[in-house]
Amino acid sequence: MAMAAPIHMNMLRQRMSTDRDILTLAQWLSPAYPVGAFAYSHGLETAIQSGAIKTGEDLEEWLTDIICHGSGRNDCILLRVAYDADQVGLDRVNDTALAFAASAERQLEQTLQGAAYCKTTAAIWGGNDASYVYPVAVGAAAAKLQIEVSLTAAIYLHAVISNLISAAMRLMALGQTEGQKMLAALTPLCDETAKATAGMALDDLQSTAFLVDIAAMHHETQQPRIFRT
């Protein structure tokens, strides 16, 4: 008769699985993962050039709105819904994400990053080469590997904000220490927003970060510029 594994062994296996999941997410959402995130500013380039963002305090307020009231919150919802969707459902979530993009550049940003993410992830972890927008692609991949969805959403959002802070460092007088201090201050908000979207559906998508959306629209014709969005 087989003996049940000791409780401490089960806890060890669970911890090892969690550690593996965190490391996998760290790889997927690292700046080194080839999705080209460094090329996108999410409209920040326009906001800084126009003077809407002049200081670190302005930038932190701008990013807070993205997390709580704009694309950050919506991306978490899209990721979560994609996590629970079947193939037909994934196509619907993806179509909704494309339709909900506030500008052509936002749609381009999500589509190209998502395609690059899907290609690399399928090559390493297997699966078909179907292409989805970025948050939908991450949600589907996390479901495939059974990585906890709230953890995935939180680290995804943290990576997005980290990339935007990195973009701002190239656009304004923002030092590396100040940028990292800002990211640390926004980290709890990323976790809170990821958890707050639990149980939400596509009908819960909304945005009141209007200046962010308008900046992304104006960037389409901005010259000169160094970012794609």
CYANA upper distance limits for C-alpha pairs under 8 A (distance plus 0.5 A):
  5 ALA  CA      9 MET  CA      6.84
  5 ALA  CA     10 ASN  CA      7.19
  6 PRO  CA     10 ASN  CA      7.07
  7 ILE  CA     11 MET  CA      6.75
  8 HIS  CA     12 LEU  CA      6.58
  9 MET  CA     13 ARG  CA      6.72
 10 ASN  CA     14 GLN  CA      6.68
 11 MET  CA     15 ARG  CA      6.62
 12 LEU  CA     16 MET  CA      6.59
 13 ARG  CA     17 SER  CA      6.62
 14 GLN  CA     18 THR  CA      6.70
 15 ARG  CA     19 ASP  CA      6.55
 16 MET  CA     20 ARG  CA      6.63
 17 SER  CA     21 ASP  CA      6.69
 18 THR  CA     22 ILE  CA      6.72
 19 ASP  CA     23 LEU  CA      6.76
 20 ARG  CA     24 THR  CA      6.61
 21 ASP  CA     25 LEU  CA      6.68
 21 ASP  CA    147 ILE  CA      6.35
 21 ASP  CA    148 GLU  CA      8.49
 22 ILE  CA     26 ALA  CA      6.53
 23 LEU  CA     27 GLN  CA      6.75
 24 THR  CA     28 TRP  CA      6.72
 25 LEU  CA     29 LEU  CA      6.44
 25 LEU  CA    152 THR  CA      7.36
 25 LEU  CA    155 ILE  CA      7.70
 26 ALA  CA     30 SER  CA      6.15
 26 ALA  CA    155 ILE  CA      8.34
 27 GLN  CA     32 ALA  CA      8.31
 27 GLN  CA     33 TYR  CA      7.15
 28 TRP  CA     33 TYR  CA      6.44
 29 LEU  CA     33 TYR  CA      7.02
 29 LEU  CA    155 ILE  CA      8.04
 29 LEU  CA    156 TYR  CA      6.98
 29 LEU  CA    159 ALA  CA      6.50
 30 SER  CA    159 ALA  CA      7.76
 31 PRO  CA     37 ALA  CA      7.68
 31 PRO  CA     38 PHE  CA      8.08
 31 PRO  CA    163 ASN  CA      8.24
 33 TYR  CA    117 TYR  CA      8.43
 34 PRO  CA    116 ALA  CA      7.22
 34 PRO  CA    117 TYR  CA      7.55
 34 PRO  CA    120 THR  CA      7.94
 35 VAL  CA    112 LEU  CA      8.22
 35 VAL  CA    113 GLN  CA      5.42
 35 VAL  CA    114 GLY  CA      7.84
 35 VAL  CA    115 ALA  CA      8.49
 35 VAL  CA    116 ALA  CA      5.49
 35 VAL  CA    117 TYR  CA      6.01
 36 GLY  CA     40 TYR  CA      8.29
 36 GLY  CA    113 GLN  CA      6.99
 36 GLY  CA    116 ALA  CA      8.35
 37 ALA  CA    113 GLN  CA      7.38
 37 ALA  CA    163 ASN  CA      7.41
 38 PHE  CA    163 ASN  CA      7.23
 38 PHE  CA    166 SER  CA      8.46
 38 PHE  CA    167 ALA  CA      7.55
 39 ALA  CA    227 PHE  CA      5.76
 39 ALA  CA    228 ARG  CA      6.34
 39 ALA  CA    229 THR  CA      8.18
 40 TYR  CA    109 GLU  CA      7.37
 40 TYR  CA    167 ALA  CA      8.20
 40 TYR  CA    227 PHE  CA      5.83
 40 TYR  CA    228 ARG  CA      5.87
 40 TYR  CA    229 THR  CA      5.54
 41 SER  CA     45 GLU  CA      6.60
 41 SER  CA    164 LEU  CA      6.55
 41 SER  CA    167 ALA  CA      6.43
 41 SER  CA    168 ALA  CA      8.36
 41 SER  CA    227 PHE  CA      6.57
 41 SER  CA    228 ARG  CA      7.87
 41 SER  CA    229 THR  CA      5.97
 42 HIS  CA    106 ARG  CA      7.49
 42 HIS  CA    109 GLU  CA      8.38
 42 HIS  CA    164 LEU  CA      7.91
 42 HIS  CA    212 VAL  CA      8.39
 42 HIS  CA    216 ALA  CA      6.72
 42 HIS  CA    229 THR  CA      6.00
 43 GLY  CA     47 ALA  CA      6.94
 43 GLY  CA    212 VAL  CA      7.02
 43 GLY  CA    213 ASP  CA      7.99
 43 GLY  CA    215 ALA  CA      5.45
 43 GLY  CA    216 ALA  CA      4.52
 43 GLY  CA    217 MET  CA      8.14
 43 GLY  CA    218 HIS  CA      8.46
 43 GLY  CA    219 HIS  CA      6.68
 43 GLY  CA    229 THR  CA      6.28
 44 LEU  CA     48 ILE  CA      6.53
 44 LEU  CA    164 LEU  CA      8.18
 44 LEU  CA    167 ALA  CA      8.34
 44 LEU  CA    168 ALA  CA      7.60
 44 LEU  CA    212 VAL  CA      8.35
 44 LEU  CA    215 ALA  CA      7.65
 44 LEU  CA    216 ALA  CA      8.17
 45 GLU  CA     49 GLN  CA      6.58
 45 GLU  CA    168 ALA  CA      8.23
 45 GLU  CA    171 LEU  CA      7.32
 45 GLU  CA    219 HIS  CA      7.94
 45 GLU  CA    225 ARG  CA      8.02
 45 GLU  CA    227 PHE  CA      7.71
 45 GLU  CA    229 THR  CA      8.34
 46 THR  CA     50 SER  CA      6.40
 46 THR  CA    215 ALA  CA      6.17
 46 THR  CA    216 ALA  CA      7.82
 46 THR  CA    218 HIS  CA      7.43
 46 THR  CA    219 HIS  CA      6.16
 46 THR  CA    222 GLN  CA      7.88
 47 ALA  CA     51 GLY  CA      6.77
 47 ALA  CA     52 ALA  CA      5.57
 47 ALA  CA     53 ILE  CA      6.24
 47 ALA  CA    212 VAL  CA      8.43
 47 ALA  CA    215 ALA  CA      6.37
 48 ILE  CA     52 ALA  CA      6.42
 48 ILE  CA     53 ILE  CA      5.29
 48 ILE  CA     54 LYS  CA      6.92
 48 ILE  CA    171 LEU  CA      7.64
 48 ILE  CA    172 MET  CA      7.73
 49 GLN  CA     53 ILE  CA      8.47
 52 ALA  CA     58 ASP  CA      8.35
 53 ILE  CA     58 ASP  CA      5.71
 53 ILE  CA     59 LEU  CA      6.39
 53 ILE  CA     62 TRP  CA      8.40
 54 LYS  CA     58 ASP  CA      6.75
 54 LYS  CA     59 LEU  CA      8.09
 54 LYS  CA    172 MET  CA      8.24
 55 THR  CA     59 LEU  CA      6.90
 55 THR  CA    173 ALA  CA      8.36
 56 GLY  CA     60 GLU  CA      6.68
 56 GLY  CA    174 LEU  CA      7.27
 56 GLY  CA    178 GLU  CA      8.31
 57 GLU  CA     61 GLU  CA      6.77
 58 ASP  CA     62 TRP  CA      6.68
 59 LEU  CA     63 LEU  CA      6.66
 60 GLU  CA     64 THR  CA      6.54
 60 GLU  CA    182 MET  CA      7.27
 61 GLU  CA     65 ASP  CA      6.88
 62 TRP  CA     66 ILE  CA      7.03
 62 TRP  CA    212 VAL  CA      8.29
 63 LEU  CA     67 ILE  CA      6.74
 63 LEU  CA    161 ILE  CA      7.64
 64 THR  CA     68 CYS  CA      6.59
 64 THR  CA    186 LEU  CA      7.84
 64 THR  CA    189 LEU  CA      8.40
 65 ASP  CA     69 HIS  CA      5.69
 65 ASP  CA     70 GLY  CA      6.73
 65 ASP  CA    209 ALA  CA      6.59
 66 ILE  CA     70 GLY  CA      4.83
 66 ILE  CA     71 SER  CA      6.23
 66 ILE  CA     72 GLY  CA      5.89
 66 ILE  CA     73 ARG  CA      7.88
 66 ILE  CA    209 ALA  CA      6.96
 66 ILE  CA    212 VAL  CA      8.03
 67 ILE  CA     71 SER  CA      7.40
 67 ILE  CA     72 GLY  CA      4.84
 67 ILE  CA     73 ARG  CA      6.05
 67 ILE  CA    157 LEU  CA      8.21
 67 ILE  CA    189 LEU  CA      7.93
 67 ILE  CA    190 CYS  CA      7.21
 67 ILE  CA    193 THR  CA      7.54
 68 CYS  CA     72 GLY  CA      7.27
 68 CYS  CA     73 ARG  CA      6.21
 68 CYS  CA    189 LEU  CA      8.44
 68 CYS  CA    193 THR  CA      7.00
 69 HIS  CA     73 ARG  CA      6.82
 69 HIS  CA    206 GLN  CA      8.23
 69 HIS  CA    207 SER  CA      6.06
 69 HIS  CA    208 THR  CA      6.09
 69 HIS  CA    209 ALA  CA      6.23
 70 GLY  CA     74 ASN  CA      6.99
 70 GLY  CA    206 GLN  CA      7.83
 70 GLY  CA    207 SER  CA      5.19
 70 GLY  CA    208 THR  CA      6.68
 70 GLY  CA    209 ALA  CA      5.51
 70 GLY  CA    212 VAL  CA      8.48
 71 SER  CA     75 ASP  CA      6.24
 71 SER  CA    207 SER  CA      7.55
 72 GLY  CA     76 CYS  CA      6.96
 72 GLY  CA    157 LEU  CA      6.81
 73 ARG  CA     77 ILE  CA      7.03
 73 ARG  CA    193 THR  CA      6.91
 73 ARG  CA    194 ALA  CA      7.84
 73 ARG  CA    197 THR  CA      7.87
 74 ASN  CA     78 LEU  CA      6.70
 74 ASN  CA    205 LEU  CA      6.17
 74 ASN  CA    206 GLN  CA      7.43
 74 ASN  CA    207 SER  CA      8.21
 75 ASP  CA     79 LEU  CA      6.48
 75 ASP  CA    135 PRO  CA      6.09
 75 ASP  CA    157 LEU  CA      8.42
 76 CYS  CA     80 ARG  CA      6.63
 76 CYS  CA    135 PRO  CA      7.75
 76 CYS  CA    153 ALA  CA      6.03
 76 CYS  CA    154 ALA  CA      8.47
 76 CYS  CA    157 LEU  CA      7.84
 76 CYS  CA    193 THR  CA      8.39
 76 CYS  CA    194 ALA  CA      6.47
 76 CYS  CA    197 THR  CA      7.16
 77 ILE  CA     81 VAL  CA      6.65
 77 ILE  CA    197 THR  CA      6.43
 77 ILE  CA    198 ALA  CA      8.28
 77 ILE  CA    200 MET  CA      6.84
 77 ILE  CA    201 ALA  CA      7.18
 77 ILE  CA    202 LEU  CA      7.61
 77 ILE  CA    204 ASP  CA      8.33
 77 ILE  CA    205 LEU  CA      7.69
 78 LEU  CA     82 ALA  CA      6.51
 78 LEU  CA     93 VAL  CA      7.34
 78 LEU  CA     97 ALA  CA      7.68
 78 LEU  CA    135 PRO  CA      6.72
 78 LEU  CA    136 VAL  CA      6.38
 78 LEU  CA    139 GLY  CA      8.27
 78 LEU  CA    202 LEU  CA      7.61
 79 LEU  CA     83 TYR  CA      6.61
 79 LEU  CA    135 PRO  CA      5.46
 79 LEU  CA    136 VAL  CA      5.50
 79 LEU  CA    137 ALA  CA      8.19
 79 LEU  CA    138 VAL  CA      7.13
 79 LEU  CA    139 GLY  CA      4.90
 79 LEU  CA    140 ALA  CA      8.09
 79 LEU  CA    153 ALA  CA      7.29
 80 ARG  CA     84 ASP  CA      7.26
 80 ARG  CA    139 GLY  CA      6.70
 80 ARG  CA    149 VAL  CA      7.06
 80 ARG  CA    150 SER  CA      8.49
 80 ARG  CA    153 ALA  CA      7.91
 80 ARG  CA    198 ALA  CA      7.91
 80 ARG  CA    200 MET  CA      8.49
 81 VAL  CA     85 ALA  CA      6.76
 81 VAL  CA     93 VAL  CA      7.72
 81 VAL  CA    139 GLY  CA      8.24
 81 VAL  CA    200 MET  CA      8.30
 81 VAL  CA    201 ALA  CA      6.87
 81 VAL  CA    202 LEU  CA      7.83
 82 ALA  CA     89 GLY  CA      7.93
 82 ALA  CA     90 LEU  CA      6.17
 82 ALA  CA     93 VAL  CA      6.92
 82 ALA  CA    136 VAL  CA      5.91
 82 ALA  CA    137 ALA  CA      8.30
 82 ALA  CA    139 GLY  CA      5.81
 82 ALA  CA    140 ALA  CA      6.10
 83 TYR  CA    136 VAL  CA      8.32
 83 TYR  CA    139 GLY  CA      5.10
 83 TYR  CA    140 ALA  CA      5.53
 83 TYR  CA    141 ALA  CA      8.37
 83 TYR  CA    142 ALA  CA      7.38
 83 TYR  CA    143 ALA  CA      5.64
 83 TYR  CA    149 VAL  CA      7.60
 84 ASP  CA    143 ALA  CA      7.79
 85 ALA  CA     89 GLY  CA      5.39
 85 ALA  CA     90 LEU  CA      6.07
 85 ALA  CA    140 ALA  CA      8.40
 86 ASP  CA     90 LEU  CA      6.54
 87 GLN  CA     91 ASP  CA      7.04
 88 VAL  CA     92 ARG  CA      7.05
 89 GLY  CA     93 VAL  CA      6.68
 90 LEU  CA     94 ASN  CA      6.53
 90 LEU  CA    136 VAL  CA      8.02
 90 LEU  CA    140 ALA  CA      8.35
 91 ASP  CA     95 ASP  CA      6.63
 92 ARG  CA     96 THR  CA      6.66
 93 VAL  CA     97 ALA  CA      6.67
 93 VAL  CA    136 VAL  CA      7.73
 93 VAL  CA    202 LEU  CA      8.11
 94 ASN  CA     98 LEU  CA      6.80
 94 ASN  CA    132 TYR  CA      6.59
 94 ASN  CA    133 VAL  CA      6.86
 94 ASN  CA    136 VAL  CA      6.95
 95 ASP  CA     99 ALA  CA      6.68
 96 THR  CA    100 PHE  CA      6.49
 96 THR  CA    202 LEU  CA      8.28
 97 ALA  CA    101 ALA  CA      6.88
 97 ALA  CA    133 VAL  CA      7.82
 98 LEU  CA    107 GLN  CA      6.57
 98 LEU  CA    133 VAL  CA      8.09
101 ALA  CA    106 ARG  CA      6.33
101 ALA  CA    107 GLN  CA      5.91
102 ALA  CA    106 ARG  CA      6.99
102 ALA  CA    107 GLN  CA      8.13
102 ALA  CA    213 ASP  CA      6.47
102 ALA  CA    217 MET  CA      8.41
103 SER  CA    107 GLN  CA      6.87
103 SER  CA    213 ASP  CA      7.62
103 SER  CA    216 ALA  CA      7.16
103 SER  CA    217 MET  CA      6.10
104 ALA  CA    108 LEU  CA      6.65
104 ALA  CA    217 MET  CA      7.94
104 ALA  CA    220 GLU  CA      8.37
105 GLU  CA    109 GLU  CA      6.50
105 GLU  CA    216 ALA  CA      7.14
105 GLU  CA    217 MET  CA      7.62
105 GLU  CA    219 HIS  CA      8.48
105 GLU  CA    220 GLU  CA      7.10
105 GLU  CA    228 ARG  CA      8.29
105 GLU  CA    229 THR  CA      6.11
106 ARG  CA    110 GLN  CA      6.76
106 ARG  CA    216 ALA  CA      7.40
106 ARG  CA    229 THR  CA      7.61
107 GLN  CA    111 THR  CA      6.47
108 LEU  CA    112 LEU  CA      6.44
109 GLU  CA    113 GLN  CA      6.62
109 GLU  CA    228 ARG  CA      8.50
109 GLU  CA    229 THR  CA      7.40
110 GLN  CA    114 GLY  CA      6.37
110 GLN  CA    133 VAL  CA      5.51
110 GLN  CA    134 TYR  CA      5.73
110 GLN  CA    135 PRO  CA      8.35
111 THR  CA    115 ALA  CA      6.58
111 THR  CA    132 TYR  CA      7.27
111 THR  CA    133 VAL  CA      5.11
111 THR  CA    134 TYR  CA      7.05
112 LEU  CA    116 ALA  CA      6.72
112 LEU  CA    133 VAL  CA      7.97
112 LEU  CA    134 TYR  CA      8.47
113 GLN  CA    117 TYR  CA      6.57
113 GLN  CA    133 VAL  CA      7.59
113 GLN  CA    134 TYR  CA      6.20
114 GLY  CA    118 CYS  CA      6.56
114 GLY  CA    131 SER  CA      7.14
114 GLY  CA    132 TYR  CA      5.95
114 GLY  CA    133 VAL  CA      4.85
114 GLY  CA    134 TYR  CA      4.19
114 GLY  CA    135 PRO  CA      7.89
114 GLY  CA    136 VAL  CA      8.36
114 GLY  CA    137 ALA  CA      6.52
115 ALA  CA    119 LYS  CA      6.70
115 ALA  CA    131 SER  CA      5.51
115 ALA  CA    132 TYR  CA      6.70
115 ALA  CA    133 VAL  CA      7.36
115 ALA  CA    134 TYR  CA      7.94
116 ALA  CA    120 THR  CA      6.83
117 TYR  CA    121 THR  CA      6.48
117 TYR  CA    134 TYR  CA      7.65
117 TYR  CA    137 ALA  CA      7.72
117 TYR  CA    138 VAL  CA      8.41
118 CYS  CA    122 ALA  CA      6.39
118 CYS  CA    129 ASP  CA      7.01
118 CYS  CA    130 ALA  CA      7.54
118 CYS  CA    131 SER  CA      6.35
118 CYS  CA    132 TYR  CA      7.70
118 CYS  CA    137 ALA  CA      6.86
119 LYS  CA    123 ALA  CA      6.77
119 LYS  CA    129 ASP  CA      6.57
119 LYS  CA    131 SER  CA      8.16
120 THR  CA    124 ILE  CA      6.95
121 THR  CA    125 TRP  CA      6.24
121 THR  CA    126 GLY  CA      7.66
121 THR  CA    141 ALA  CA      8.27
122 ALA  CA    126 GLY  CA      4.97
122 ALA  CA    127 GLY  CA      5.71
122 ALA  CA    128 ASN  CA      6.90
122 ALA  CA    129 ASP  CA      6.70
123 ALA  CA    127 GLY  CA      8.42
131 SER  CA    137 ALA  CA      7.87
132 TYR  CA    136 VAL  CA      6.49
132 TYR  CA    137 ALA  CA      5.68
133 VAL  CA    137 ALA  CA      6.45
134 TYR  CA    138 VAL  CA      6.78
135 PRO  CA    139 GLY  CA      6.64
135 PRO  CA    156 TYR  CA      8.50
136 VAL  CA    140 ALA  CA      6.67
137 ALA  CA    141 ALA  CA      6.67
138 VAL  CA    142 ALA  CA      6.59
139 GLY  CA    143 ALA  CA      6.76
139 GLY  CA    149 VAL  CA      7.95
139 GLY  CA    152 THR  CA      8.09
139 GLY  CA    153 ALA  CA      8.48
140 ALA  CA    144 LYS  CA      6.80
141 ALA  CA    145 LEU  CA      6.98
142 ALA  CA    146 GLN  CA      6.32
142 ALA  CA    147 ILE  CA      5.50
142 ALA  CA    148 GLU  CA      7.83
142 ALA  CA    149 VAL  CA      7.53
142 ALA  CA    152 THR  CA      7.55
143 ALA  CA    147 ILE  CA      6.67
143 ALA  CA    148 GLU  CA      8.39
143 ALA  CA    149 VAL  CA      8.08
147 ILE  CA    151 LEU  CA      8.32
147 ILE  CA    152 THR  CA      7.56
148 GLU  CA    152 THR  CA      6.80
149 VAL  CA    153 ALA  CA      6.60
150 SER  CA    154 ALA  CA      6.63
150 SER  CA    194 ALA  CA      6.60
150 SER  CA    195 LYS  CA      6.52
150 SER  CA    198 ALA  CA      8.05
151 LEU  CA    155 ILE  CA      6.70
152 THR  CA    156 TYR  CA      6.45
153 ALA  CA    157 LEU  CA      6.61
153 ALA  CA    194 ALA  CA      5.92
154 ALA  CA    158 HIS  CA      6.64
154 ALA  CA    190 CYS  CA      6.18
154 ALA  CA    191 ASP  CA      5.44
154 ALA  CA    193 THR  CA      8.16
154 ALA  CA    194 ALA  CA      5.57
154 ALA  CA    195 LYS  CA      8.18
155 ILE  CA    159 ALA  CA      6.59
155 ILE  CA    190 CYS  CA      8.40
155 ILE  CA    191 ASP  CA      8.42
156 TYR  CA    160 VAL  CA      6.85
157 LEU  CA    161 ILE  CA      6.81
157 LEU  CA    190 CYS  CA      6.44
157 LEU  CA    194 ALA  CA      8.13
158 HIS  CA    162 SER  CA      6.56
158 HIS  CA    187 THR  CA      6.94
158 HIS  CA    190 CYS  CA      6.39
159 ALA  CA    163 ASN  CA      6.69
160 VAL  CA    164 LEU  CA      6.92
161 ILE  CA    165 ILE  CA      6.73
161 ILE  CA    183 LEU  CA      7.89
162 SER  CA    166 SER  CA      6.72
162 SER  CA    183 LEU  CA      6.94
163 ASN  CA    167 ALA  CA      6.71
164 LEU  CA    168 ALA  CA      6.69
165 ILE  CA    169 MET  CA      6.81
165 ILE  CA    179 GLY  CA      6.71
165 ILE  CA    183 LEU  CA      8.02
166 SER  CA    170 ARG  CA      7.36
166 SER  CA    179 GLY  CA      8.01
167 ALA  CA    171 LEU  CA      7.08
168 ALA  CA    172 MET  CA      6.45
168 ALA  CA    174 LEU  CA      7.57
169 MET  CA    173 ALA  CA      7.23
169 MET  CA    174 LEU  CA      5.54
169 MET  CA    175 GLY  CA      7.01
169 MET  CA    176 GLN  CA      7.78
169 MET  CA    179 GLY  CA      7.84
174 LEU  CA    178 GLU  CA      6.94
174 LEU  CA    179 GLY  CA      7.00
175 GLY  CA    179 GLY  CA      6.57
176 GLN  CA    180 GLN  CA      6.63
177 THR  CA    181 LYS  CA      6.58
178 GLU  CA    182 MET  CA      6.67
179 GLY  CA    183 LEU  CA      6.78
180 GLN  CA    184 ALA  CA      6.68
181 LYS  CA    185 ALA  CA      6.79
182 MET  CA    186 LEU  CA      6.77
183 LEU  CA    187 THR  CA      6.54
184 ALA  CA    188 PRO  CA      8.32
185 ALA  CA    189 LEU  CA      8.47
186 LEU  CA    190 CYS  CA      6.92
187 THR  CA    191 ASP  CA      7.00
188 PRO  CA    192 GLU  CA      6.62
189 LEU  CA    193 THR  CA      6.50
190 CYS  CA    194 ALA  CA      6.64
191 ASP  CA    195 LYS  CA      6.76
192 GLU  CA    196 ALA  CA      6.47
193 THR  CA    197 THR  CA      6.87
194 ALA  CA    198 ALA  CA      7.76
200 MET  CA    204 ASP  CA      6.58
201 ALA  CA    205 LEU  CA      8.02
209 ALA  CA    213 ASP  CA      7.17
210 PHE  CA    214 ILE  CA      6.63
211 LEU  CA    215 ALA  CA      6.51
212 VAL  CA    216 ALA  CA      6.88
213 ASP  CA    217 MET  CA      6.89
214 ILE  CA    218 HIS  CA      6.76
215 ALA  CA    219 HIS  CA      6.67
216 ALA  CA    220 GLU  CA      7.50
216 ALA  CA    229 THR  CA      7.12
218 HIS  CA    222 GLN  CA      6.95
219 HIS  CA    229 THR  CA      6.86
220 GLU  CA    229 THR  CA      7.65
